[in-house]
Structure formats: structure tokens, C-alpha cells
Amino acid sequence: MRVLFVVTSNPFSKDFLTLKMLVKALAPKAEVSVFFSGNGTYYIQRPGLEFFRELGVKFLFCAHSAHQRGILTHPEFFESSSTYNLSKLSTNFDKILVFN
């Protein structure tokens, strides 16, 4: 199963803990990807994301949203993308969960 989480909420909201718990539960059984857009691009700067990387989670983010928020660099395990690309990718997933 392929699962995509789309995150547009602030990285210091209650959604972070929920996302962490869901990914931890799903990663051993599914291919998990997380797409950050809007205020979710602030996750790029949040410490502690190596936890997800160790689980094999794929990270993508909207480069335009990041640029609008002054985020000009990203860790190497984040893939620069776009919301257009998200619309094309969405057909490849069995489940999509959105945190807004």
C-alpha cells in the first residue's frame, strides 16, 4: 500500500505528534510519502525529522511555498517539488491524508 500525507499546517501544531504516530505505525507496512505545502514547508526547518528518514519516508515540499516563506535551503533528504507535481503524483497513492 502507498500512503501520502499532505501537510499544510504549522509544524508546531498538534498535527506533528499525530503525523509522527501514524507514520511510525504505517512505515513498516506501507510506502509512506509526506508532501509539505503552505505553512507546512516550515517543517523543513524543524529539528527531529531524522526519525522519519530512518523509517524510509519520502519527503517532498512545494518549492514555491518554501520560497514565499523565506526558506531557501533544505536538508538533502527533502525533495523539491510543486503542487502541480502533487496533483500528478496523487493518482499513484492508495490513501491520501491531509493535515490542514
Contacts in CASP RR format, 6 or more apart in sequence:
PFRMAT RR
TARGET T0000
AUTHOR 0000-0000-0000
METHOD contacts of the structure
MODEL  1
MRVLFVVTSNPFSKDFLTLKMLVKALAPKAEVSVFFSGNGTYYIQRPGLE
FFRELGVKFLFCAHSAHQRGILTHPEFFESSSTYNLSKLSTNFDKILVFN
1 29 0 8 1.000
1 30 0 8 1.000
1 31 0 8 1.000
1 94 0 8 1.000
1 95 0 8 1.000
2 30 0 8 1.000
2 31 0 8 1.000
2 33 0 8 1.000
2 92 0 8 1.000
2 93 0 8 1.000
2 94 0 8 1.000
2 95 0 8 1.000
3 26 0 8 1.000
3 30 0 8 1.000
3 31 0 8 1.000
3 32 0 8 1.000
3 33 0 8 1.000
3 93 0 8 1.000
3 94 0 8 1.000
3 95 0 8 1.000
3 96 0 8 1.000
3 97 0 8 1.000
4 32 0 8 1.000
4 33 0 8 1.000
4 34 0 8 1.000
4 35 0 8 1.000
4 89 0 8 1.000
4 90 0 8 1.000
4 93 0 8 1.000
4 95 0 8 1.000
4 96 0 8 1.000
4 97 0 8 1.000
5 19 0 8 1.000
5 22 0 8 1.000
5 23 0 8 1.000
5 32 0 8 1.000
5 33 0 8 1.000
5 34 0 8 1.000
5 35 0 8 1.000
5 96 0 8 1.000
5 97 0 8 1.000
5 98 0 8 1.000
5 99 0 8 1.000
6 34 0 8 1.000
6 35 0 8 1.000
6 37 0 8 1.000
6 86 0 8 1.000
6 96 0 8 1.000
6 97 0 8 1.000
6 98 0 8 1.000
6 99 0 8 1.000
7 15 0 8 1.000
7 19 0 8 1.000
7 34 0 8 1.000
7 35 0 8 1.000
7 36 0 8 1.000
7 37 0 8 1.000
7 40 0 8 1.000
7 43 0 8 1.000
7 98 0 8 1.000
7 99 0 8 1.000
8 36 0 8 1.000
8 37 0 8 1.000
8 38 0 8 1.000
8 39 0 8 1.000
8 40 0 8 1.000
8 98 0 8 1.000
8 99 0 8 1.000
8 100 0 8 1.000
9 15 0 8 1.000
9 39 0 8 1.000
9 40 0 8 1.000
9 99 0 8 1.000
9 100 0 8 1.000
10 39 0 8 1.000
10 40 0 8 1.000
10 42 0 8 1.000
11 39 0 8 1.000
11 40 0 8 1.000
11 42 0 8 1.000
11 43 0 8 1.000
11 45 0 8 1.000
11 46 0 8 1.000
12 46 0 8 1.000
15 99 0 8 1.000
16 43 0 8 1.000
16 46 0 8 1.000
18 99 0 8 1.000
19 34 0 8 1.000
19 99 0 8 1.000
20 51 0 8 1.000
20 52 0 8 1.000
22 97 0 8 1.000
23 32 0 8 1.000
23 34 0 8 1.000
23 52 0 8 1.000
23 55 0 8 1.000
23 57 0 8 1.000
24 55 0 8 1.000
26 32 0 8 1.000
27 55 0 8 1.000
27 56 0 8 1.000
27 57 0 8 1.000
28 55 0 8 1.000
31 58 0 8 1.000
32 55 0 8 1.000
32 56 0 8 1.000
32 57 0 8 1.000
32 58 0 8 1.000
33 57 0 8 1.000
33 58 0 8 1.000
33 59 0 8 1.000
33 60 0 8 1.000
33 89 0 8 1.000
33 93 0 8 1.000
34 52 0 8 1.000
34 57 0 8 1.000
34 58 0 8 1.000
34 59 0 8 1.000
34 60 0 8 1.000
35 60 0 8 1.000
35 61 0 8 1.000
35 62 0 8 1.000
35 81 0 8 1.000
35 86 0 8 1.000
35 89 0 8 1.000
36 43 0 8 1.000
36 44 0 8 1.000
36 59 0 8 1.000
36 60 0 8 1.000
36 61 0 8 1.000
36 62 0 8 1.000
36 65 0 8 1.000
37 61 0 8 1.000
37 62 0 8 1.000
37 65 0 8 1.000
37 83 0 8 1.000
37 86 0 8 1.000
38 62 0 8 1.000
38 65 0 8 1.000
38 68 0 8 1.000
38 69 0 8 1.000
39 69 0 8 1.000
40 61 0 8 1.000
40 65 0 8 1.000
41 61 0 8 1.000
41 62 0 8 1.000
41 65 0 8 1.000
41 66 0 8 1.000
41 69 0 8 1.000
41 71 0 8 1.000
42 69 0 8 1.000
42 71 0 8 1.000
43 49 0 8 1.000
43 61 0 8 1.000
44 61 0 8 1.000
44 66 0 8 1.000
44 71 0 8 1.000
44 74 0 8 1.000
44 75 0 8 1.000
44 78 0 8 1.000
45 71 0 8 1.000
49 59 0 8 1.000
49 75 0 8 1.000
49 77 0 8 1.000
52 59 0 8 1.000
53 59 0 8 1.000
53 77 0 8 1.000
58 79 0 8 1.000
59 77 0 8 1.000
59 78 0 8 1.000
59 79 0 8 1.000
60 78 0 8 1.000
60 79 0 8 1.000
60 80 0 8 1.000
60 81 0 8 1.000
60 85 0 8 1.000
60 86 0 8 1.000
60 89 0 8 1.000
61 74 0 8 1.000
61 78 0 8 1.000
61 79 0 8 1.000
61 80 0 8 1.000
61 81 0 8 1.000
62 81 0 8 1.000
62 82 0 8 1.000
62 83 0 8 1.000
62 86 0 8 1.000
63 80 0 8 1.000
63 81 0 8 1.000
63 82 0 8 1.000
64 82 0 8 1.000
64 83 0 8 1.000
65 83 0 8 1.000
66 72 0 8 1.000
66 74 0 8 1.000
66 80 0 8 1.000
74 80 0 8 1.000
90 96 0 8 1.000
END
